[in-house]
Amino acid sequence: MKEQIYFDTIKLAKDNYQVDYSPNYSANHAILGLTFIQNIRKRDMLSYMRQEAKKWIAKYPVPLLVFAYDDTGSTITLQEPDGFCLICWQEPGDGEIKESWETKNFKYDRKSELFKNGWDKIFTKIPYRTQSQIKENADILTKQRIKEVRTVKIMLFVWVGVIPATWLIIQQFGPAWIGLAISVYAGLKILSEVKKVCFSKSNRKETSEEKERREMEHHHYHCKLNPKGFLRLKAENFEKELRDETISEYNNLKNQT
């Protein structure tokens, strides 16, 4: 059995939408996603989907599952009642592009090993990684994490064990003036902090952390008063974040062209 292959996703920015094309090796097809940045008619979306499907099948002659998304990443239903995936493929004989909203009409043999063995020849320009490469990279990251954890443990050991032990040795066997100097420095630091807390609070300006904490407490109070309104606001903020991320990625791709 041939080793599993994971292809990268090709991302392109068109005038009204973003294209994401990704081969699905294990399922013997590719996935084509069109994310529409602007609100356009559904029939125009379907037209763009068909145009892109023909282009990608001509470039990479494999069956396609075509999806439409809005700017929040939500799937758009273009064929009632639940037509959200347009299946496109090329007939083996005459090369005609066929399409269907029903998976039962998709007659391509998905279990064909001959087809799977030809993928590395079809997608010659799309970067991919093998399962062994992914495992190797994961092992490298794991070793790095172990090394980082070991470094943190050493630092904690020095801070909790070595430094206090050194301080005790200095007190017991070191010159008296070293211990006295350290004690004076520590006492001055303590007095400085006490002064900040007890005597300067009314005169000093509110720090950014204190202001943020005060605003959070204020918001929390009003959220408790209106929990339904808070849930609506939370959903709106989440949707805005998704939309901003989509538009940001689209603009970055647009600037690259």
N, C-alpha and C positions, 0 to 999 in steps of 0.2 A: 504494500500500500504506500502510495506516495505521501511525502511529508506535507502537513498542512501549511498553507501559504496565506499570509495576511497582507493584502495590498493597501497602499496609502490611498487617501481620498483626493481626487482632483477637484480643485475649487476654482471657479471662474465667475467673474462679475459681468453680467450683461446690462442692458439699459434699464430694464424693469425688474430684474430678478437675479438671484445668485444660483449657480449650478454646482451641485455636489455629485460627483460620479465616483462610485466605489465598487470594484469587483468583489463578488461574494464567492470565494473559491469553493467552499464546502457545499454550496447549494447550486452550483453550476449556472449562475446568472449574475447580473450586475444590478446595482441599485442607482437610480437617477433621481435626485431630489432637486426641485425648483422652489426656492424660497422667494416669494414675491414681496418686494420692498414697498411697492405702491399698491393701493386698492384698485384693482381692475376687474372687468367682468369675467365671470367664470368661463365663458366660451372663449375669451382671449387667453386665459390661463391654459385651457385645454389645447388651444392652437399652439402655444409655445411648447407645451409638453410633447406634442406630436412632432414638431419641428426638431426639438432637441433629441428625441428618441431616434429619428431617422439619421441625424448626424452621428450620434454615438454608435449606433449599430453599424453604420457604414465604416466607421473607424475601427470599432471592435465588434465583430459579428457574433455577439452573444445575446441571449434574451435579456430583457430589461424589465424591472419593476419600477414604474415611474410614479413619484409622489409629488404633491403640491403642498407647500407650507406657507403660512402667513409669517409676518415679521416677528412673531413671538415663538415660532417653531411649532405651532399647532397644525395638525393635518387638516387640509381643506377637502371637504367632500364635494366632488364634482359630478357624481352620478348617483341620483337617489335610488334606494334609500341609504346605501352604505358603500357607494363607489368612491373609494379614496385611493385605490391603487390601479393604475392603468398598466396592463401587461402587454409588452410589445416584443415581437420576435420576427425573425426572417425565415421565410419558407425555404427549406433545403433545395427545392427544385428550381423555381423561377426567381428566388431571391426577393419576392414581394414581402413588404412589411405588414404583418398582421397585428391586430390589437384586440384586446378584450378586457372587460371588467370582471370576468368570471374566471377563477383559477381552473375550473374544470375544462375550460376551452384551451388551456395552455397545455399543448400536447407534446412539448419537448421532453425528451428522456433525461431527467435530472440525475439519473444514476450512472450515466455513461462515463466509464473510466477513460475511454479514448478522448472524450471531450475534456475531462479534467487534466489529462496529461498534456493537452495542447495549450493550456492557459499560459504557461511561461513563454510560449512562442507568440501568442496573440497580444499579450500585454507587455511588450518588450520595453516600452518607455515609461511604465508606471512602477515606481519603487515598491519593493515588497520585502517582507521579512519572513523567514521560516520559523517554525515553532521552536527549533533548537536555538536559533539566534535570540528569540525573545526570552527563552529560558536562560541563556547565557547572560543577557543583559540584566535579567532579574537577579541572577546570582551575584553579579558585580554590585548592583545596588544594595543587596542584602549585606555584602561584605563591607560596603561603605558605611551602612547604618550601624553595623556591629562595631566598626572602628570609631565612629562618632560617640556611641554609647560608652565605649571603653574610655575615651578621652574625658567624657563628662564624669565618669566614676573616679578617674584619677584626680580630676580637679576637685571633686567633692572630698576625696580622701585628704588632699593637701590642705583644703580649707578647714575641714572638721578635725583632722588628726594632726597633721604636720605643724600647722601654724600654732595651734594651742600648745602642743608639746614644745615647740621652739620657744614660745613665750615663757613657759614654766622653767625651761633650762636657763634662759636669760635672767629670770628673776632669782633663781637659786645660785647660779655660778657666774653670771656676767657682772660687769661693773655696775655699781649702784646707780650711776647717773643715767644709764640707758633705761632702766626701769622707771626712774623718776620722770624722764623726758616723755616716755610713752604714756605714763599716767596723766601727766599734765596735758598732753595733746588730747587724750580721750576726754578729760574733764572739760576742756574748752569746747570740744565738739558737742558734748551733752548740754552745756550751758547755752550754746548757740541755738540748738534745736528747741530748748525750753523757751528761750526768748521769742523765737518765731511763733510758737504755739500760744504762749500765755500773754505776751505783751504787744505783739505786732499784728494780731489778727484783724482788729478793727480798723487799722490804718493801711494795711497792705491791699493791693488789688487782687481780685479774684483770679485764680489761675485758670488756664484752659481746661484742666482736668476737673476742677471744682465746678466750673460753669457747665461742662458737659454732664457731670453727675446731677447737678441741679435740674437741668433741662430734661434729663432722662426720668427723674423722679416726677417732674411735672407732667410729662407725657404719660407715664405709667398711671398716674392718678386719673387722668382723663380717659385713658383706655379702659380702666376698670369701670368708669361711669357709663361708657358706651361700648360694650364688647362687640356688638354687631358692626358698628362703625369701624372699630379697629380691624376686624377681619376683612372688611371691604377695602380699607386702606392698605392692609398687608397684601391682599391679592393684587391691587392696583400697582403697588410698588414692585412686586415680583414680576408682573407683566411688563412694567416699564424697564426693569433690568434686562429681561429677555430681549425686548425690542431694541434697547440701546446696544446690547452685545451683537445682535444680528446686523444692525446698521453699521456698527463700528467695523465688523469683519468685512461687510460688503464694501465699505469705503476704502479699507486697506487694500482689498483686492482690486478695486477700481483704480487706485493710484499706482498699482504695480503694472497696469497695462499701458 
